[in-house]
Amino acid sequence: MNKLQHENQEGIRGSLRTIGVALVVVGGVLTAIGLIDFFSAFGSFRAPTMFWAAFIGLPMIGVGLNLAKFGYMGAVGRYVAGEVAPVAKDTINYIAEGSVDTIQNIAKAVSDGKGTGATLVRCHKCNADNALNAKFCNHCGAALLKAKECEHCHELNDPDARFCDNCGRSF
């Protein structure tokens, strides 16, 4: 059993359940008496004398239902959790089983260096991807190393650059 938040919680719960159900029953009886008296007056020419009982019984039913709701809240919550938790667990397991291959593919791509821009170098002539340590493009043969130094700012540029990538001066 769970640790109770209040030392007399068990007694309060029992009282809420008992008083709530009692109020619903008494309110139902009073409402029935008031409505029966009201509708039985339609056939005769007398005024209803017990209709006031419905005005007392209806709010009494509302108060009783709220008290009973608080009294049974823990039991209902545990029931709902017992019904919902297995469905949620099955759903998560289903999604996880369906994604295992995708997750493995992503992990393999990351470990192989694919998908992270840091491990590939793009050729400035043909835009082909090359390995980071490649000196020449495997597609067009162009030099991949930035070997043209700017005389003004000493920035390294592509071999066929006409302007410096850093300062913009022409070569």
Phi and psi in radians as a Rosetta constraint file:
Dihedral C 1 N 2 CA 2 C 2 CIRCULARHARMONIC -1.226 0.35
Dihedral N 2 CA 2 C 2 N 3 CIRCULARHARMONIC 2.641 0.35
Dihedral C 2 N 3 CA 3 C 3 CIRCULARHARMONIC -1.173 0.35
Dihedral N 3 CA 3 C 3 N 4 CIRCULARHARMONIC 2.278 0.35
Dihedral C 3 N 4 CA 4 C 4 CIRCULARHARMONIC -1.362 0.35
Dihedral N 4 CA 4 C 4 N 5 CIRCULARHARMONIC 2.536 0.35
Dihedral C 4 N 5 CA 5 C 5 CIRCULARHARMONIC -1.362 0.35
Dihedral N 5 CA 5 C 5 N 6 CIRCULARHARMONIC -0.472 0.35
Dihedral C 5 N 6 CA 6 C 6 CIRCULARHARMONIC -2.260 0.35
Dihedral N 6 CA 6 C 6 N 7 CIRCULARHARMONIC 2.480 0.35
Dihedral C 6 N 7 CA 7 C 7 CIRCULARHARMONIC -1.116 0.35
Dihedral N 7 CA 7 C 7 N 8 CIRCULARHARMONIC -0.488 0.35
Dihedral C 7 N 8 CA 8 C 8 CIRCULARHARMONIC -1.888 0.35
Dihedral N 8 CA 8 C 8 N 9 CIRCULARHARMONIC 0.451 0.35
Dihedral C 8 N 9 CA 9 C 9 CIRCULARHARMONIC -1.090 0.35
Dihedral N 9 CA 9 C 9 N 10 CIRCULARHARMONIC -0.689 0.35
Dihedral C 9 N 10 CA 10 C 10 CIRCULARHARMONIC -1.076 0.35
Dihedral N 10 CA 10 C 10 N 11 CIRCULARHARMONIC -0.732 0.35
Dihedral C 10 N 11 CA 11 C 11 CIRCULARHARMONIC -1.192 0.35
Dihedral N 11 CA 11 C 11 N 12 CIRCULARHARMONIC -0.697 0.35
Dihedral C 11 N 12 CA 12 C 12 CIRCULARHARMONIC -1.123 0.35
Dihedral N 12 CA 12 C 12 N 13 CIRCULARHARMONIC -0.743 0.35
Dihedral C 12 N 13 CA 13 C 13 CIRCULARHARMONIC -1.057 0.35
Dihedral N 13 CA 13 C 13 N 14 CIRCULARHARMONIC -0.785 0.35
Dihedral C 13 N 14 CA 14 C 14 CIRCULARHARMONIC -1.107 0.35
Dihedral N 14 CA 14 C 14 N 15 CIRCULARHARMONIC -0.704 0.35
Dihedral C 14 N 15 CA 15 C 15 CIRCULARHARMONIC -1.133 0.35
Dihedral N 15 CA 15 C 15 N 16 CIRCULARHARMONIC -0.765 0.35
Dihedral C 15 N 16 CA 16 C 16 CIRCULARHARMONIC -1.056 0.35
Dihedral N 16 CA 16 C 16 N 17 CIRCULARHARMONIC -0.728 0.35
Dihedral C 16 N 17 CA 17 C 17 CIRCULARHARMONIC -1.141 0.35
Dihedral N 17 CA 17 C 17 N 18 CIRCULARHARMONIC -0.803 0.35
Dihedral C 17 N 18 CA 18 C 18 CIRCULARHARMONIC -1.163 0.35
Dihedral N 18 CA 18 C 18 N 19 CIRCULARHARMONIC -0.885 0.35
Dihedral C 18 N 19 CA 19 C 19 CIRCULARHARMONIC -1.140 0.35
Dihedral N 19 CA 19 C 19 N 20 CIRCULARHARMONIC -0.709 0.35
Dihedral C 19 N 20 CA 20 C 20 CIRCULARHARMONIC -1.059 0.35
Dihedral N 20 CA 20 C 20 N 21 CIRCULARHARMONIC -0.850 0.35
Dihedral C 20 N 21 CA 21 C 21 CIRCULARHARMONIC -1.153 0.35
Dihedral N 21 CA 21 C 21 N 22 CIRCULARHARMONIC -0.688 0.35
Dihedral C 21 N 22 CA 22 C 22 CIRCULARHARMONIC -1.098 0.35
Dihedral N 22 CA 22 C 22 N 23 CIRCULARHARMONIC -0.751 0.35
Dihedral C 22 N 23 CA 23 C 23 CIRCULARHARMONIC -1.131 0.35
Dihedral N 23 CA 23 C 23 N 24 CIRCULARHARMONIC -0.649 0.35
Dihedral C 23 N 24 CA 24 C 24 CIRCULARHARMONIC -1.126 0.35
Dihedral N 24 CA 24 C 24 N 25 CIRCULARHARMONIC -0.760 0.35
Dihedral C 24 N 25 CA 25 C 25 CIRCULARHARMONIC -1.145 0.35
Dihedral N 25 CA 25 C 25 N 26 CIRCULARHARMONIC -0.859 0.35
Dihedral C 25 N 26 CA 26 C 26 CIRCULARHARMONIC -1.122 0.35
Dihedral N 26 CA 26 C 26 N 27 CIRCULARHARMONIC -0.734 0.35
Dihedral C 26 N 27 CA 27 C 27 CIRCULARHARMONIC -1.091 0.35
Dihedral N 27 CA 27 C 27 N 28 CIRCULARHARMONIC -0.668 0.35
Dihedral C 27 N 28 CA 28 C 28 CIRCULARHARMONIC -1.128 0.35
Dihedral N 28 CA 28 C 28 N 29 CIRCULARHARMONIC -0.725 0.35
Dihedral C 28 N 29 CA 29 C 29 CIRCULARHARMONIC -1.138 0.35
Dihedral N 29 CA 29 C 29 N 30 CIRCULARHARMONIC -0.806 0.35
Dihedral C 29 N 30 CA 30 C 30 CIRCULARHARMONIC -1.098 0.35
Dihedral N 30 CA 30 C 30 N 31 CIRCULARHARMONIC -0.721 0.35
Dihedral C 30 N 31 CA 31 C 31 CIRCULARHARMONIC -1.103 0.35
Dihedral N 31 CA 31 C 31 N 32 CIRCULARHARMONIC -0.750 0.35
Dihedral C 31 N 32 CA 32 C 32 CIRCULARHARMONIC -1.088 0.35
Dihedral N 32 CA 32 C 32 N 33 CIRCULARHARMONIC -0.749 0.35
Dihedral C 32 N 33 CA 33 C 33 CIRCULARHARMONIC -1.075 0.35
Dihedral N 33 CA 33 C 33 N 34 CIRCULARHARMONIC -0.802 0.35
Dihedral C 33 N 34 CA 34 C 34 CIRCULARHARMONIC -1.117 0.35
Dihedral N 34 CA 34 C 34 N 35 CIRCULARHARMONIC -0.754 0.35
Dihedral C 34 N 35 CA 35 C 35 CIRCULARHARMONIC -1.248 0.35
Dihedral N 35 CA 35 C 35 N 36 CIRCULARHARMONIC -0.663 0.35
Dihedral C 35 N 36 CA 36 C 36 CIRCULARHARMONIC -1.096 0.35
Dihedral N 36 CA 36 C 36 N 37 CIRCULARHARMONIC -0.776 0.35
Dihedral C 36 N 37 CA 37 C 37 CIRCULARHARMONIC -1.092 0.35
Dihedral N 37 CA 37 C 37 N 38 CIRCULARHARMONIC -0.728 0.35
Dihedral C 37 N 38 CA 38 C 38 CIRCULARHARMONIC -1.113 0.35
Dihedral N 38 CA 38 C 38 N 39 CIRCULARHARMONIC -0.854 0.35
Dihedral C 38 N 39 CA 39 C 39 CIRCULARHARMONIC -1.302 0.35
Dihedral N 39 CA 39 C 39 N 40 CIRCULARHARMONIC -0.463 0.35
Dihedral C 39 N 40 CA 40 C 40 CIRCULARHARMONIC -1.272 0.35
Dihedral N 40 CA 40 C 40 N 41 CIRCULARHARMONIC -0.350 0.35
Dihedral C 40 N 41 CA 41 C 41 CIRCULARHARMONIC -1.299 0.35
Dihedral N 41 CA 41 C 41 N 42 CIRCULARHARMONIC -0.278 0.35
Dihedral C 41 N 42 CA 42 C 42 CIRCULARHARMONIC -1.143 0.35
Dihedral N 42 CA 42 C 42 N 43 CIRCULARHARMONIC -0.609 0.35
Dihedral C 42 N 43 CA 43 C 43 CIRCULARHARMONIC -1.371 0.35
Dihedral N 43 CA 43 C 43 N 44 CIRCULARHARMONIC -0.372 0.35
Dihedral C 43 N 44 CA 44 C 44 CIRCULARHARMONIC -1.998 0.35
Dihedral N 44 CA 44 C 44 N 45 CIRCULARHARMONIC 3.098 0.35
Dihedral C 44 N 45 CA 45 C 45 CIRCULARHARMONIC -1.790 0.35
Dihedral N 45 CA 45 C 45 N 46 CIRCULARHARMONIC 0.420 0.35
Dihedral C 45 N 46 CA 46 C 46 CIRCULARHARMONIC -1.727 0.35
Dihedral N 46 CA 46 C 46 N 47 CIRCULARHARMONIC 2.724 0.35
Dihedral C 46 N 47 CA 47 C 47 CIRCULARHARMONIC -1.481 0.35
Dihedral N 47 CA 47 C 47 N 48 CIRCULARHARMONIC 2.531 0.35
Dihedral C 47 N 48 CA 48 C 48 CIRCULARHARMONIC -1.186 0.35
Dihedral N 48 CA 48 C 48 N 49 CIRCULARHARMONIC 2.328 0.35
Dihedral C 48 N 49 CA 49 C 49 CIRCULARHARMONIC -1.833 0.35
Dihedral N 49 CA 49 C 49 N 50 CIRCULARHARMONIC -0.315 0.35
Dihedral C 49 N 50 CA 50 C 50 CIRCULARHARMONIC -1.962 0.35
Dihedral N 50 CA 50 C 50 N 51 CIRCULARHARMONIC 0.249 0.35
Dihedral C 50 N 51 CA 51 C 51 CIRCULARHARMONIC -1.128 0.35
Dihedral N 51 CA 51 C 51 N 52 CIRCULARHARMONIC -0.441 0.35
Dihedral C 51 N 52 CA 52 C 52 CIRCULARHARMONIC -1.025 0.35
Dihedral N 52 CA 52 C 52 N 53 CIRCULARHARMONIC -0.476 0.35
Dihedral C 52 N 53 CA 53 C 53 CIRCULARHARMONIC -1.092 0.35
Dihedral N 53 CA 53 C 53 N 54 CIRCULARHARMONIC -0.563 0.35
Dihedral C 53 N 54 CA 54 C 54 CIRCULARHARMONIC -1.188 0.35
Dihedral N 54 CA 54 C 54 N 55 CIRCULARHARMONIC -0.613 0.35
Dihedral C 54 N 55 CA 55 C 55 CIRCULARHARMONIC -1.224 0.35
Dihedral N 55 CA 55 C 55 N 56 CIRCULARHARMONIC -0.392 0.35
Dihedral C 55 N 56 CA 56 C 56 CIRCULARHARMONIC -1.573 0.35
Dihedral N 56 CA 56 C 56 N 57 CIRCULARHARMONIC -0.669 0.35
Dihedral C 56 N 57 CA 57 C 57 CIRCULARHARMONIC -1.201 0.35
Dihedral N 57 CA 57 C 57 N 58 CIRCULARHARMONIC -0.701 0.35
Dihedral C 57 N 58 CA 58 C 58 CIRCULARHARMONIC -1.115 0.35
Dihedral N 58 CA 58 C 58 N 59 CIRCULARHARMONIC -0.852 0.35
Dihedral C 58 N 59 CA 59 C 59 CIRCULARHARMONIC -1.115 0.35
Dihedral N 59 CA 59 C 59 N 60 CIRCULARHARMONIC -0.560 0.35
Dihedral C 59 N 60 CA 60 C 60 CIRCULARHARMONIC -1.122 0.35
Dihedral N 60 CA 60 C 60 N 61 CIRCULARHARMONIC -0.654 0.35
Dihedral C 60 N 61 CA 61 C 61 CIRCULARHARMONIC -1.108 0.35
Dihedral N 61 CA 61 C 61 N 62 CIRCULARHARMONIC -0.767 0.35
Dihedral C 61 N 62 CA 62 C 62 CIRCULARHARMONIC -1.065 0.35
Dihedral N 62 CA 62 C 62 N 63 CIRCULARHARMONIC -0.781 0.35
Dihedral C 62 N 63 CA 63 C 63 CIRCULARHARMONIC -1.143 0.35
Dihedral N 63 CA 63 C 63 N 64 CIRCULARHARMONIC -0.739 0.35
Dihedral C 63 N 64 CA 64 C 64 CIRCULARHARMONIC -1.107 0.35
Dihedral N 64 CA 64 C 64 N 65 CIRCULARHARMONIC -0.715 0.35
Dihedral C 64 N 65 CA 65 C 65 CIRCULARHARMONIC -1.124 0.35
Dihedral N 65 CA 65 C 65 N 66 CIRCULARHARMONIC -0.691 0.35
Dihedral C 65 N 66 CA 66 C 66 CIRCULARHARMONIC -1.155 0.35
Dihedral N 66 CA 66 C 66 N 67 CIRCULARHARMONIC -0.741 0.35
Dihedral C 66 N 67 CA 67 C 67 CIRCULARHARMONIC -1.092 0.35
Dihedral N 67 CA 67 C 67 N 68 CIRCULARHARMONIC -0.767 0.35
Dihedral C 67 N 68 CA 68 C 68 CIRCULARHARMONIC -1.134 0.35
Dihedral N 68 CA 68 C 68 N 69 CIRCULARHARMONIC -0.639 0.35
Dihedral C 68 N 69 CA 69 C 69 CIRCULARHARMONIC -1.044 0.35
Dihedral N 69 CA 69 C 69 N 70 CIRCULARHARMONIC -0.796 0.35
Dihedral C 69 N 70 CA 70 C 70 CIRCULARHARMONIC -1.178 0.35
Dihedral N 70 CA 70 C 70 N 71 CIRCULARHARMONIC -0.594 0.35
Dihedral C 70 N 71 CA 71 C 71 CIRCULARHARMONIC -1.191 0.35
Dihedral N 71 CA 71 C 71 N 72 CIRCULARHARMONIC -0.601 0.35
Dihedral C 71 N 72 CA 72 C 72 CIRCULARHARMONIC -1.783 0.35
Dihedral N 72 CA 72 C 72 N 73 CIRCULARHARMONIC 0.096 0.35
Dihedral C 72 N 73 CA 73 C 73 CIRCULARHARMONIC -1.025 0.35
Dihedral N 73 CA 73 C 73 N 74 CIRCULARHARMONIC -0.767 0.35
Dihedral C 73 N 74 CA 74 C 74 CIRCULARHARMONIC -1.110 0.35
Dihedral N 74 CA 74 C 74 N 75 CIRCULARHARMONIC -0.766 0.35
Dihedral C 74 N 75 CA 75 C 75 CIRCULARHARMONIC -1.128 0.35
Dihedral N 75 CA 75 C 75 N 76 CIRCULARHARMONIC -0.735 0.35
Dihedral C 75 N 76 CA 76 C 76 CIRCULARHARMONIC -1.164 0.35
Dihedral N 76 CA 76 C 76 N 77 CIRCULARHARMONIC -0.736 0.35
Dihedral C 76 N 77 CA 77 C 77 CIRCULARHARMONIC -1.067 0.35
Dihedral N 77 CA 77 C 77 N 78 CIRCULARHARMONIC -0.740 0.35
Dihedral C 77 N 78 CA 78 C 78 CIRCULARHARMONIC -1.150 0.35
Dihedral N 78 CA 78 C 78 N 79 CIRCULARHARMONIC -0.659 0.35
Dihedral C 78 N 79 CA 79 C 79 CIRCULARHARMONIC -1.122 0.35
Dihedral N 79 CA 79 C 79 N 80 CIRCULARHARMONIC -0.823 0.35
Dihedral C 79 N 80 CA 80 C 80 CIRCULARHARMONIC -1.087 0.35
Dihedral N 80 CA 80 C 80 N 81 CIRCULARHARMONIC -0.759 0.35
Dihedral C 80 N 81 CA 81 C 81 CIRCULARHARMONIC -1.080 0.35
Dihedral N 81 CA 81 C 81 N 82 CIRCULARHARMONIC -0.677 0.35
Dihedral C 81 N 82 CA 82 C 82 CIRCULARHARMONIC -1.162 0.35
Dihedral N 82 CA 82 C 82 N 83 CIRCULARHARMONIC -0.506 0.35
Dihedral C 82 N 83 CA 83 C 83 CIRCULARHARMONIC -1.460 0.35
Dihedral N 83 CA 83 C 83 N 84 CIRCULARHARMONIC -0.659 0.35
Dihedral C 83 N 84 CA 84 C 84 CIRCULARHARMONIC -1.476 0.35
Dihedral N 84 CA 84 C 84 N 85 CIRCULARHARMONIC -0.690 0.35
Dihedral C 84 N 85 CA 85 C 85 CIRCULARHARMONIC -1.003 0.35
Dihedral N 85 CA 85 C 85 N 86 CIRCULARHARMONIC -0.798 0.35
Dihedral C 85 N 86 CA 86 C 86 CIRCULARHARMONIC -1.105 0.35
Dihedral N 86 CA 86 C 86 N 87 CIRCULARHARMONIC -0.624 0.35
Dihedral C 86 N 87 CA 87 C 87 CIRCULARHARMONIC -1.169 0.35
Dihedral N 87 CA 87 C 87 N 88 CIRCULARHARMONIC -0.758 0.35
Dihedral C 87 N 88 CA 88 C 88 CIRCULARHARMONIC -1.102 0.35
Dihedral N 88 CA 88 C 88 N 89 CIRCULARHARMONIC -0.728 0.35
Dihedral C 88 N 89 CA 89 C 89 CIRCULARHARMONIC -1.099 0.35
Dihedral N 89 CA 89 C 89 N 90 CIRCULARHARMONIC -0.778 0.35
Dihedral C 89 N 90 CA 90 C 90 CIRCULARHARMONIC -1.087 0.35
Dihedral N 90 CA 90 C 90 N 91 CIRCULARHARMONIC -0.688 0.35
Dihedral C 90 N 91 CA 91 C 91 CIRCULARHARMONIC -1.119 0.35
Dihedral N 91 CA 91 C 91 N 92 CIRCULARHARMONIC -0.800 0.35
Dihedral C 91 N 92 CA 92 C 92 CIRCULARHARMONIC -1.122 0.35
Dihedral N 92 CA 92 C 92 N 93 CIRCULARHARMONIC -0.733 0.35
Dihedral C 92 N 93 CA 93 C 93 CIRCULARHARMONIC -1.110 0.35
Dihedral N 93 CA 93 C 93 N 94 CIRCULARHARMONIC -0.692 0.35
Dihedral C 93 N 94 CA 94 C 94 CIRCULARHARMONIC -1.082 0.35
Dihedral N 94 CA 94 C 94 N 95 CIRCULARHARMONIC -0.794 0.35
Dihedral C 94 N 95 CA 95 C 95 CIRCULARHARMONIC -1.138 0.35
Dihedral N 95 CA 95 C 95 N 96 CIRCULARHARMONIC -0.726 0.35
Dihedral C 95 N 96 CA 96 C 96 CIRCULARHARMONIC -1.120 0.35
Dihedral N 96 CA 96 C 96 N 97 CIRCULARHARMONIC -0.740 0.35
Dihedral C 96 N 97 CA 97 C 97 CIRCULARHARMONIC -1.123 0.35
Dihedral N 97 CA 97 C 97 N 98 CIRCULARHARMONIC -0.640 0.35
Dihedral C 97 N 98 CA 98 C 98 CIRCULARHARMONIC -1.283 0.35
Dihedral N 98 CA 98 C 98 N 99 CIRCULARHARMONIC -0.323 0.35
Dihedral C 98 N 99 CA 99 C 99 CIRCULARHARMONIC -1.812 0.35
Dihedral N 99 CA 99 C 99 N 100 CIRCULARHARMONIC -0.021 0.35
Dihedral C 99 N 100 CA 100 C 100 CIRCULARHARMONIC -1.025 0.35
Dihedral N 100 CA 100 C 100 N 101 CIRCULARHARMONIC -0.809 0.35
Dihedral C 100 N 101 CA 101 C 101 CIRCULARHARMONIC -1.107 0.35
Dihedral N 101 CA 101 C 101 N 102 CIRCULARHARMONIC -0.733 0.35
Dihedral C 101 N 102 CA 102 C 102 CIRCULARHARMONIC -1.115 0.35
Dihedral N 102 CA 102 C 102 N 103 CIRCULARHARMONIC -0.764 0.35
Dihedral C 102 N 103 CA 103 C 103 CIRCULARHARMONIC -1.122 0.35
Dihedral N 103 CA 103 C 103 N 104 CIRCULARHARMONIC -0.705 0.35
Dihedral C 103 N 104 CA 104 C 104 CIRCULARHARMONIC -1.122 0.35
Dihedral N 104 CA 104 C 104 N 105 CIRCULARHARMONIC -0.704 0.35
Dihedral C 104 N 105 CA 105 C 105 CIRCULARHARMONIC -1.103 0.35
Dihedral N 105 CA 105 C 105 N 106 CIRCULARHARMONIC -0.734 0.35
Dihedral C 105 N 106 CA 106 C 106 CIRCULARHARMONIC -1.134 0.35
Dihedral N 106 CA 106 C 106 N 107 CIRCULARHARMONIC -0.774 0.35
Dihedral C 106 N 107 CA 107 C 107 CIRCULARHARMONIC -1.095 0.35
Dihedral N 107 CA 107 C 107 N 108 CIRCULARHARMONIC -0.701 0.35
Dihedral C 107 N 108 CA 108 C 108 CIRCULARHARMONIC -1.153 0.35
Dihedral N 108 CA 108 C 108 N 109 CIRCULARHARMONIC -0.713 0.35
Dihedral C 108 N 109 CA 109 C 109 CIRCULARHARMONIC -1.122 0.35
Dihedral N 109 CA 109 C 109 N 110 CIRCULARHARMONIC -0.695 0.35
Dihedral C 109 N 110 CA 110 C 110 CIRCULARHARMONIC -1.159 0.35
Dihedral N 110 CA 110 C 110 N 111 CIRCULARHARMONIC -0.754 0.35
Dihedral C 110 N 111 CA 111 C 111 CIRCULARHARMONIC -1.210 0.35
Dihedral N 111 CA 111 C 111 N 112 CIRCULARHARMONIC -0.509 0.35
Dihedral C 111 N 112 CA 112 C 112 CIRCULARHARMONIC -1.412 0.35
Dihedral N 112 CA 112 C 112 N 113 CIRCULARHARMONIC -0.189 0.35
Dihedral C 112 N 113 CA 113 C 113 CIRCULARHARMONIC 1.594 0.35
Dihedral N 113 CA 113 C 113 N 114 CIRCULARHARMONIC 0.123 0.35
Dihedral C 113 N 114 CA 114 C 114 CIRCULARHARMONIC -1.485 0.35
Dihedral N 114 CA 114 C 114 N 115 CIRCULARHARMONIC 2.589 0.35
Dihedral C 114 N 115 CA 115 C 115 CIRCULARHARMONIC 1.482 0.35
Dihedral N 115 CA 115 C 115 N 116 CIRCULARHARMONIC -0.157 0.35
Dihedral C 115 N 116 CA 116 C 116 CIRCULARHARMONIC -1.934 0.35
Dihedral N 116 CA 116 C 116 N 117 CIRCULARHARMONIC 2.056 0.35
Dihedral C 116 N 117 CA 117 C 117 CIRCULARHARMONIC -0.970 0.35
Dihedral N 117 CA 117 C 117 N 118 CIRCULARHARMONIC -0.271 0.35
Dihedral C 117 N 118 CA 118 C 118 CIRCULARHARMONIC -1.323 0.35
Dihedral N 118 CA 118 C 118 N 119 CIRCULARHARMONIC -0.271 0.35
Dihedral C 118 N 119 CA 119 C 119 CIRCULARHARMONIC -1.817 0.35
Dihedral N 119 CA 119 C 119 N 120 CIRCULARHARMONIC -0.010 0.35
Dihedral C 119 N 120 CA 120 C 120 CIRCULARHARMONIC -2.142 0.35
Dihedral N 120 CA 120 C 120 N 121 CIRCULARHARMONIC 2.589 0.35
Dihedral C 120 N 121 CA 121 C 121 CIRCULARHARMONIC -2.135 0.35
Dihedral N 121 CA 121 C 121 N 122 CIRCULARHARMONIC 2.360 0.35
Dihedral C 121 N 122 CA 122 C 122 CIRCULARHARMONIC -1.686 0.35
Dihedral N 122 CA 122 C 122 N 123 CIRCULARHARMONIC 2.362 0.35
Dihedral C 122 N 123 CA 123 C 123 CIRCULARHARMONIC -1.202 0.35
Dihedral N 123 CA 123 C 123 N 124 CIRCULARHARMONIC 2.357 0.35
Dihedral C 123 N 124 CA 124 C 124 CIRCULARHARMONIC -1.332 0.35
Dihedral N 124 CA 124 C 124 N 125 CIRCULARHARMONIC -0.243 0.35
Dihedral C 124 N 125 CA 125 C 125 CIRCULARHARMONIC -1.645 0.35
Dihedral N 125 CA 125 C 125 N 126 CIRCULARHARMONIC -0.889 0.35
Dihedral C 125 N 126 CA 126 C 126 CIRCULARHARMONIC -1.981 0.35
Dihedral N 126 CA 126 C 126 N 127 CIRCULARHARMONIC -0.005 0.35
Dihedral C 126 N 127 CA 127 C 127 CIRCULARHARMONIC 1.116 0.35
Dihedral N 127 CA 127 C 127 N 128 CIRCULARHARMONIC 0.335 0.35
Dihedral C 127 N 128 CA 128 C 128 CIRCULARHARMONIC -1.352 0.35
Dihedral N 128 CA 128 C 128 N 129 CIRCULARHARMONIC 2.526 0.35
Dihedral C 128 N 129 CA 129 C 129 CIRCULARHARMONIC -1.415 0.35
Dihedral N 129 CA 129 C 129 N 130 CIRCULARHARMONIC 2.421 0.35
Dihedral C 129 N 130 CA 130 C 130 CIRCULARHARMONIC -2.332 0.35
Dihedral N 130 CA 130 C 130 N 131 CIRCULARHARMONIC 2.814 0.35
Dihedral C 130 N 131 CA 131 C 131 CIRCULARHARMONIC -1.120 0.35
Dihedral N 131 CA 131 C 131 N 132 CIRCULARHARMONIC 2.653 0.35
Dihedral C 131 N 132 CA 132 C 132 CIRCULARHARMONIC -1.060 0.35
Dihedral N 132 CA 132 C 132 N 133 CIRCULARHARMONIC -0.597 0.35
Dihedral C 132 N 133 CA 133 C 133 CIRCULARHARMONIC -1.573 0.35
Dihedral N 133 CA 133 C 133 N 134 CIRCULARHARMONIC 0.098 0.35
Dihedral C 133 N 134 CA 134 C 134 CIRCULARHARMONIC -1.263 0.35
Dihedral N 134 CA 134 C 134 N 135 CIRCULARHARMONIC 2.457 0.35
Dihedral C 134 N 135 CA 135 C 135 CIRCULARHARMONIC -1.693 0.35
Dihedral N 135 CA 135 C 135 N 136 CIRCULARHARMONIC -0.439 0.35
Dihedral C 135 N 136 CA 136 C 136 CIRCULARHARMONIC -2.291 0.35
Dihedral N 136 CA 136 C 136 N 137 CIRCULARHARMONIC 2.639 0.35
Dihedral C 136 N 137 CA 137 C 137 CIRCULARHARMONIC -1.179 0.35
Dihedral N 137 CA 137 C 137 N 138 CIRCULARHARMONIC 2.322 0.35
Dihedral C 137 N 138 CA 138 C 138 CIRCULARHARMONIC -1.373 0.35
Dihedral N 138 CA 138 C 138 N 139 CIRCULARHARMONIC -0.054 0.35
Dihedral C 138 N 139 CA 139 C 139 CIRCULARHARMONIC -1.833 0.35
Dihedral N 139 CA 139 C 139 N 140 CIRCULARHARMONIC -0.838 0.35
Dihedral C 139 N 140 CA 140 C 140 CIRCULARHARMONIC -2.024 0.35
Dihedral N 140 CA 140 C 140 N 141 CIRCULARHARMONIC -0.188 0.35
Dihedral C 140 N 141 CA 141 C 141 CIRCULARHARMONIC 1.487 0.35
Dihedral N 141 CA 141 C 141 N 142 CIRCULARHARMONIC 0.041 0.35
Dihedral C 141 N 142 CA 142 C 142 CIRCULARHARMONIC -1.199 0.35
Dihedral N 142 CA 142 C 142 N 143 CIRCULARHARMONIC 2.619 0.35
Dihedral C 142 N 143 CA 143 C 143 CIRCULARHARMONIC -1.191 0.35
Dihedral N 143 CA 143 C 143 N 144 CIRCULARHARMONIC 2.347 0.35
Dihedral C 143 N 144 CA 144 C 144 CIRCULARHARMONIC -1.682 0.35
Dihedral N 144 CA 144 C 144 N 145 CIRCULARHARMONIC -0.354 0.35
Dihedral C 144 N 145 CA 145 C 145 CIRCULARHARMONIC -1.337 0.35
Dihedral N 145 CA 145 C 145 N 146 CIRCULARHARMONIC 2.478 0.35
Dihedral C 145 N 146 CA 146 C 146 CIRCULARHARMONIC -1.427 0.35
Dihedral N 146 CA 146 C 146 N 147 CIRCULARHARMONIC 1.839 0.35
Dihedral C 146 N 147 CA 147 C 147 CIRCULARHARMONIC -2.048 0.35
Dihedral N 147 CA 147 C 147 N 148 CIRCULARHARMONIC -0.185 0.35
Dihedral C 147 N 148 CA 148 C 148 CIRCULARHARMONIC -1.562 0.35
Dihedral N 148 CA 148 C 148 N 149 CIRCULARHARMONIC 1.956 0.35
Dihedral C 148 N 149 CA 149 C 149 CIRCULARHARMONIC -1.609 0.35
Dihedral N 149 CA 149 C 149 N 150 CIRCULARHARMONIC 2.373 0.35
Dihedral C 149 N 150 CA 150 C 150 CIRCULARHARMONIC -1.326 0.35
Dihedral N 150 CA 150 C 150 N 151 CIRCULARHARMONIC 2.309 0.35
Dihedral C 150 N 151 CA 151 C 151 CIRCULARHARMONIC -1.226 0.35
Dihedral N 151 CA 151 C 151 N 152 CIRCULARHARMONIC -0.440 0.35
Dihedral C 151 N 152 CA 152 C 152 CIRCULARHARMONIC -1.492 0.35
Dihedral N 152 CA 152 C 152 N 153 CIRCULARHARMONIC -0.897 0.35
Dihedral C 152 N 153 CA 153 C 153 CIRCULARHARMONIC -1.943 0.35
Dihedral N 153 CA 153 C 153 N 154 CIRCULARHARMONIC -0.080 0.35
Dihedral C 153 N 154 CA 154 C 154 CIRCULARHARMONIC 1.157 0.35
Dihedral N 154 CA 154 C 154 N 155 CIRCULARHARMONIC 0.398 0.35
Dihedral C 154 N 155 CA 155 C 155 CIRCULARHARMONIC -1.337 0.35
Dihedral N 155 CA 155 C 155 N 156 CIRCULARHARMONIC 2.447 0.35
Dihedral C 155 N 156 CA 156 C 156 CIRCULARHARMONIC -1.467 0.35
Dihedral N 156 CA 156 C 156 N 157 CIRCULARHARMONIC 2.370 0.35
Dihedral C 156 N 157 CA 157 C 157 CIRCULARHARMONIC -2.226 0.35
Dihedral N 157 CA 157 C 157 N 158 CIRCULARHARMONIC 2.974 0.35
Dihedral C 157 N 158 CA 158 C 158 CIRCULARHARMONIC -1.053 0.35
Dihedral N 158 CA 158 C 158 N 159 CIRCULARHARMONIC 2.625 0.35
Dihedral C 158 N 159 CA 159 C 159 CIRCULARHARMONIC -1.037 0.35
Dihedral N 159 CA 159 C 159 N 160 CIRCULARHARMONIC -0.552 0.35
Dihedral C 159 N 160 CA 160 C 160 CIRCULARHARMONIC -1.808 0.35
Dihedral N 160 CA 160 C 160 N 161 CIRCULARHARMONIC 0.298 0.35
Dihedral C 160 N 161 CA 161 C 161 CIRCULARHARMONIC -1.178 0.35
Dihedral N 161 CA 161 C 161 N 162 CIRCULARHARMONIC 2.472 0.35
Dihedral C 161 N 162 CA 162 C 162 CIRCULARHARMONIC -1.776 0.35
Dihedral N 162 CA 162 C 162 N 163 CIRCULARHARMONIC -0.303 0.35
Dihedral C 162 N 163 CA 163 C 163 CIRCULARHARMONIC -2.343 0.35
Dihedral N 163 CA 163 C 163 N 164 CIRCULARHARMONIC 2.621 0.35
Dihedral C 163 N 164 CA 164 C 164 CIRCULARHARMONIC -1.244 0.35
Dihedral N 164 CA 164 C 164 N 165 CIRCULARHARMONIC 2.369 0.35
Dihedral C 164 N 165 CA 165 C 165 CIRCULARHARMONIC -1.166 0.35
Dihedral N 165 CA 165 C 165 N 166 CIRCULARHARMONIC -0.456 0.35
Dihedral C 165 N 166 CA 166 C 166 CIRCULARHARMONIC -1.602 0.35
Dihedral N 166 CA 166 C 166 N 167 CIRCULARHARMONIC -0.945 0.35
Dihedral C 166 N 167 CA 167 C 167 CIRCULARHARMONIC -1.840 0.35
Dihedral N 167 CA 167 C 167 N 168 CIRCULARHARMONIC -0.256 0.35
Dihedral C 167 N 168 CA 168 C 168 CIRCULARHARMONIC 1.461 0.35
Dihedral N 168 CA 168 C 168 N 169 CIRCULARHARMONIC 0.045 0.35
Dihedral C 168 N 169 CA 169 C 169 CIRCULARHARMONIC -1.269 0.35
Dihedral N 169 CA 169 C 169 N 170 CIRCULARHARMONIC 2.599 0.35
Dihedral C 169 N 170 CA 170 C 170 CIRCULARHARMONIC -1.403 0.35
Dihedral N 170 CA 170 C 170 N 171 CIRCULARHARMONIC 2.682 0.35
